Amino acid sequence: MSTELTYPCSLSLDVPFPDARLANVALQALRVDKELSALVQKELSAVDSTLKVRYKATTNRMLRVAVNSFFDSLALVLEVMEQLDVDVIEARKAEEETG
């Protein structure tokens, strides 16, 4: 009998950013939070201006809990970018002036 866990539940997300630098900033900020449970695996990568997220879990419930936590962390990263990142602030000002 094998003791290796199987991860039948999965979710893949592509989170677009305005540029590759911001996608990499988000990747660096989010990758420090390791999953607390061995029942969940998370893979993060940045490809061009897209943050790629892949979750695998042993149950739908574990997947839901992990993804909810990830979205909370992502929302915080985005809020900090909007408030503090010079490129984001300048882009927002440019949009307001043209729109």
N, CA, C and O of each residue as an XYZ file, in Angstrom:
396
protein
N       0.845     -1.177      0.000
C       0.000      0.000      0.000
C       0.894      1.246      0.000
O       1.816      1.357      0.808
N       0.619      2.152     -0.889
C       1.432      3.360     -1.024
C       0.949      4.447     -0.070
O      -0.252      4.630      0.128
N       1.907      5.164      0.516
C       1.547      6.277      1.399
C       1.623      7.616      0.663
O       1.415      8.668      1.267
N       1.918      7.579     -0.633
C       2.021      8.808     -1.419
C       0.631      9.421     -1.618
O      -0.327      8.727     -1.958
N       0.544     10.731     -1.400
C      -0.730     11.426     -1.565
C      -1.046     11.633     -3.034
O      -0.152     11.838     -3.855
N      -2.325     11.577     -3.351
C      -2.760     11.950     -4.693
C      -3.496     13.276     -4.594
O      -4.109     13.589     -3.573
N      -3.427     14.037     -5.653
C      -4.010     15.379     -5.685
C      -4.992     15.470     -6.858
O      -4.654     16.028     -7.902
N      -6.199     14.929     -6.695
C      -7.154     14.902     -7.805
C      -7.830     16.241     -8.099
O      -8.392     16.416     -9.180
N      -7.787     17.172     -7.175
C      -8.464     18.458     -7.350
C      -7.427     19.510     -7.735
O      -6.381     19.624     -7.096
N      -7.724     20.275     -8.783
C      -6.737     21.264     -9.213
C      -7.414     22.508     -9.772
O      -8.582     22.492    -10.161
N      -6.640     23.578     -9.798
C      -7.101     24.852    -10.342
C      -5.894     25.578    -10.909
O      -4.853     25.675    -10.259
N      -6.038     26.087    -12.123
C      -4.988     26.892    -12.748
C      -5.528     28.281    -13.007
O      -6.650     28.445    -13.487
N      -4.718     29.284    -12.685
C      -5.106     30.681    -12.877
C      -4.016     31.407    -13.642
O      -2.829     31.160    -13.428
N      -4.416     32.302    -14.531
C      -3.502     33.233    -15.180
C      -3.928     34.623    -14.757
O      -5.036     35.063    -15.064
N      -3.038     35.321    -14.046
C      -3.344     36.657    -13.538
C      -2.548     37.662    -14.365
O      -1.325     37.720    -14.245
N      -3.222     38.458    -15.207
C      -2.492     39.412    -16.056
C      -2.078     40.661    -15.278
O      -2.798     41.133    -14.399
N      -0.909     41.177    -15.623
C      -0.401     42.424    -15.062
C      -0.068     43.370    -16.213
O       0.082     42.924    -17.351
N       0.049     44.660    -15.936
C       0.357     45.612    -17.010
C       1.708     45.359    -17.681
O       1.877     45.661    -18.862
N       2.670     44.807    -16.936
C       3.977     44.516    -17.532
C       4.650     43.374    -16.765
O       4.190     42.952    -15.705
N       5.749     42.895    -17.338
C       6.455     41.747    -16.759
C       7.060     42.081    -15.396
O       7.117     41.216    -14.522
N       7.508     43.311    -15.203
C       8.104     43.686    -13.920
C       7.104     43.523    -12.785
O       7.444     42.986    -11.731
N       5.872     43.984    -12.992
C       4.855     43.868    -11.944
C       4.467     42.412    -11.694
O       4.205     42.028    -10.554
N       4.428     41.604    -12.746
C       4.146     40.174    -12.568
C       5.235     39.526    -11.719
O       4.941     38.691    -10.864
N       6.482     39.904    -11.948
C       7.591     39.353    -11.164
C       7.585     39.861     -9.733
O       7.926     39.117     -8.813
N       7.204     41.110     -9.530
C       7.080     41.639     -8.168
C       6.026     40.834     -7.403
O       6.249     40.439     -6.258
N       4.888     40.597     -8.036
C       3.830     39.805     -7.396
C       4.319     38.388     -7.099
O       4.055     37.847     -6.024
N       5.027     37.794     -8.048
C       5.568     36.445     -7.850
C       6.479     36.401     -6.628
O       6.349     35.513     -5.786
N       7.391     37.346     -6.529
C       8.323     37.372     -5.400
C       7.593     37.570     -4.069
O       7.957     36.970     -3.057
N       6.571     38.407     -4.080
C       5.819     38.661     -2.846
C       4.993     37.446     -2.423
O       4.872     37.162     -1.231
N       4.432     36.737     -3.384
C       3.521     35.635     -3.074
C       4.235     34.303     -2.843
O       3.697     33.426     -2.167
N       5.413     34.144     -3.386
C       6.075     32.840     -3.267
C       6.631     32.573     -1.875
O       6.947     31.428     -1.552
N       6.755     33.593     -1.054
C       7.295     33.372      0.297
C       6.303     32.649      1.205
O       6.707     32.041      2.197
N       5.022     32.706      0.883
C       4.006     32.034      1.699
C       3.865     30.580      1.263
O       3.221     30.284      0.257
N       4.467     29.688      2.019
C       4.373     28.260      1.720
C       3.022     27.734      2.200
O       2.418     28.279      3.124
N       2.568     26.673      1.558
C       1.314     26.051      1.980
C       1.509     25.408      3.351
O       2.524     24.760      3.606
N       0.536     25.592      4.216
C       0.632     25.077      5.578
C       0.298     23.595      5.673
O       0.630     22.946      6.665
N      -0.350     23.062      4.659
C      -0.784     21.671      4.692
C      -0.111     20.872      3.577
O       0.041     21.359      2.457
N       0.284     19.660      3.892
C       0.828     18.758      2.879
C      -0.260     18.271      1.926
O       0.031     17.627      0.918
N      -1.507     18.580      2.249
C      -2.626     18.171      1.402
C      -2.835     19.112      0.220
O      -3.715     18.888     -0.611
N      -2.018     20.174      0.150
C      -2.133     21.175     -0.915
C      -0.747     21.453     -1.484
O       0.227     21.583     -0.744
N      -0.675     21.541     -2.813
C       0.559     21.947     -3.485
C       0.274     23.185     -4.318
O      -0.786     23.306     -4.932
N       1.249     24.117     -4.330
C       1.091     25.358     -5.091
C       2.330     25.565     -5.943
O       3.457     25.382     -5.483
N       2.104     25.951     -7.200
C       3.196     26.313     -8.099
C       2.915     27.708     -8.631
O       1.822     27.985     -9.125
N       3.910     28.587     -8.527
C       3.796     29.950     -9.041
C       4.915     30.195    -10.035
O       6.044     29.748     -9.835
N       4.594     30.913    -11.116
C       5.615     31.327    -12.071
C       5.127     32.581    -12.778
O       3.935     32.889    -12.789
N       6.071     33.291    -13.362
C       5.731     34.477    -14.145
C       6.206     34.243    -15.570
O       7.366     33.908    -15.807
N       5.294     34.426    -16.509
C       5.613     34.309    -17.927
C       5.191     35.615    -18.576
O       4.006     35.944    -18.645
N       6.183     36.349    -19.048
C       5.944     37.689    -19.581
C       5.212     38.510    -18.520
O       5.722     38.675    -17.412
N       4.039     39.021    -18.841
C       3.312     39.868    -17.884
C       2.187     39.114    -17.175
O       1.242     39.726    -16.676
N       2.291     37.794    -17.133
C       1.250     36.964    -16.522
C       1.809     36.163    -15.351
O       2.842     35.502    -15.464
N       1.110     36.237    -14.234
C       1.417     35.386    -13.090
C       0.619     34.100    -13.265
O      -0.609     34.130    -13.345
N       1.316     32.976    -13.324
C       0.663     31.682    -13.499
C       0.625     30.974    -12.149
O       1.637     30.860    -11.456
N      -0.562     30.506    -11.799
C      -0.790     29.880    -10.499
C      -1.411     28.510    -10.738
O      -2.366     28.377    -11.503
N      -0.861     27.497    -10.081
C      -1.422     26.151    -10.191
C      -1.535     25.576     -8.790
O      -0.551     25.479     -8.057
N      -2.743     25.201     -8.438
C      -3.000     24.553     -7.147
C      -3.431     23.117     -7.391
O      -4.159     22.825     -8.340
N      -2.971     22.223     -6.519
C      -3.437     20.840     -6.486
C      -3.727     20.505     -5.034
O      -2.992     20.911     -4.133
N      -4.807     19.759     -4.812
C      -5.185     19.407     -3.443
C      -5.823     18.025     -3.415
O      -6.259     17.485     -4.432
N      -5.857     17.483     -2.213
C      -6.434     16.149     -2.047
C      -7.957     16.178     -2.039
O      -8.595     15.185     -2.388
N      -8.549     17.310     -1.642
C     -10.013     17.429     -1.615
C     -10.428     18.801     -2.132
O      -9.633     19.741     -2.141
N     -11.666     18.900     -2.556
C     -12.194     20.195     -2.999
C     -12.166     21.218     -1.871
O     -11.886     22.394     -2.105
N     -12.448     20.786     -0.671
C     -12.448     21.710      0.466
C     -11.062     22.295      0.698
O     -10.922     23.503      0.891
N     -10.043     21.451      0.679
C      -8.672     21.938      0.871
C      -8.277     22.889     -0.252
O      -7.591     23.883     -0.016
N      -8.706     22.588     -1.463
C      -8.427     23.473     -2.598
C      -9.097     24.826     -2.395
O      -8.473     25.866     -2.604
N     -10.348     24.816     -1.993
C     -11.096     26.064     -1.780
C     -10.444     26.927     -0.703
O     -10.284     28.134     -0.883
N     -10.074     26.318      0.399
C      -9.453     27.069      1.497
C      -8.127     27.683      1.038
O      -7.851     28.849      1.321
N      -7.319     26.908      0.339
C      -6.018     27.400     -0.125
C      -6.176     28.525     -1.141
O      -5.463     29.526     -1.074
N      -7.098     28.368     -2.073
C      -7.295     29.390     -3.108
C      -7.883     30.660     -2.500
O      -7.495     31.761     -2.891
N      -8.803     30.531     -1.560
C      -9.334     31.722     -0.877
C      -8.213     32.497     -0.191
O      -8.165     33.725     -0.270
N      -7.329     31.793      0.469
C      -6.199     32.439      1.132
C      -5.286     33.114      0.113
O      -4.797     34.219      0.345
N      -5.060     32.446     -1.016
C      -4.230     33.036     -2.068
C      -4.853     34.332     -2.581
O      -4.150     35.326     -2.764
N      -6.162     34.329     -2.814
C      -6.822     35.542     -3.313
C      -6.728     36.683     -2.305
O      -6.590     37.841     -2.700
N      -6.799     36.380     -1.025
C      -6.598     37.421     -0.008
C      -5.197     38.019     -0.122
O      -5.029     39.238     -0.069
N      -4.203     37.164     -0.278
C      -2.819     37.640     -0.413
C      -2.627     38.414     -1.708
O      -1.957     39.447     -1.721
N      -3.208     37.926     -2.790
C      -3.104     38.620     -4.074
C      -3.753     39.996     -4.002
O      -3.212     40.967     -4.531
N      -4.906     40.086     -3.354
C      -5.584     41.377     -3.211
C      -4.705     42.369     -2.457
O      -4.654     43.546     -2.811
N      -4.021     41.906     -1.432
C      -3.124     42.780     -0.675
C      -1.956     43.246     -1.543
O      -1.598     44.424     -1.520
N      -1.364     42.335     -2.304
C      -0.257     42.696     -3.200
C      -0.718     43.739     -4.211
O      -0.011     44.716     -4.456
N      -1.888     43.544     -4.796
C      -2.406     44.498     -5.782
C      -2.689     45.855     -5.149
O      -2.423     46.893     -5.755
N      -3.220     45.851     -3.950
C      -3.505     47.113     -3.255
C      -2.217     47.881     -2.969
O      -2.163     49.099     -3.142
N      -1.189     47.171     -2.535
C       0.095     47.826     -2.274
C       0.681     48.370     -3.572
O       1.221     49.476     -3.591
N       0.579     47.608     -4.649
C       1.068     48.099     -5.944
C       0.345     49.379     -6.347
O       0.974     50.342     -6.785
N      -0.965     49.385     -6.199
C      -1.753     50.562     -6.579
C      -1.386     51.780     -5.743
O      -1.392     52.903     -6.247
N      -1.068     51.569     -4.476
C      -0.786     52.683     -3.579
C       0.666     53.146     -3.632
O       0.937     54.332     -3.445
N       1.603     52.236     -3.884
C       3.012     52.571     -3.702
C       3.891     52.457     -4.942
O       4.947     53.088     -4.994
N       3.495     51.682     -5.930
C       4.362     51.480     -7.084
C       4.269     52.664     -8.037
O       3.178     53.023     -8.480
N       5.393     53.262     -8.347
C       5.428     54.473     -9.173
C       4.821     54.224    -10.548
O       4.049     55.049    -11.035
N       5.158     53.096    -11.186
C       4.628     52.815    -12.522
C       3.112     52.697    -12.513
O       2.447     53.194    -13.421
N       2.565     52.052    -11.509
C       1.113     51.882    -11.424
C       0.444     53.228    -11.187
O      -0.580     53.531    -11.800
N       1.011     54.031    -10.307
C       0.439     55.350    -10.018
C       0.452     56.221    -11.265
O      -0.538     56.886    -11.570
N       1.574     56.223    -11.994
C       1.668     57.030    -13.211
C       0.698     56.540    -14.276
O       0.086     57.351    -14.971
N       0.549     55.232    -14.415
C      -0.389     54.684    -15.399
C      -1.821     55.070    -15.049
O      -2.613     55.387    -15.937
N      -2.159     55.045    -13.759
C      -3.504     55.426    -13.332
C      -3.763     56.901    -13.627
O      -4.847     57.261    -14.087
N      -2.772     57.757    -13.366
C      -2.917     59.186    -13.655
C      -3.111     59.415    -15.146
O      -3.932     60.243    -15.543
N      -2.365     58.693    -15.976
C      -2.493     58.832    -17.425
C      -3.882     58.407    -17.886
O      -4.469     59.049    -18.757
N      -4.414     57.326    -17.306
C      -5.766     56.876    -17.655
C      -6.803     57.917    -17.264
O      -7.744     58.171    -18.016
N      -6.637     58.516    -16.100
C      -7.589     59.527    -15.636
C      -7.559     60.764    -16.524
O      -8.597     61.379    -16.766
N      -6.383     61.130    -17.008
C      -6.262     62.305    -17.868
C      -6.868     62.073    -19.240
O      -7.435     62.996    -19.824
N      -6.761     60.844    -19.775
C      -7.299     60.553    -21.100
C      -8.751     60.107    -21.046
O      -9.459     60.198    -22.050
N      -9.202     59.632    -19.913
C     -10.554     59.082    -19.810
C     -11.442     60.006    -19.182
O     -12.624     59.709    -19.012
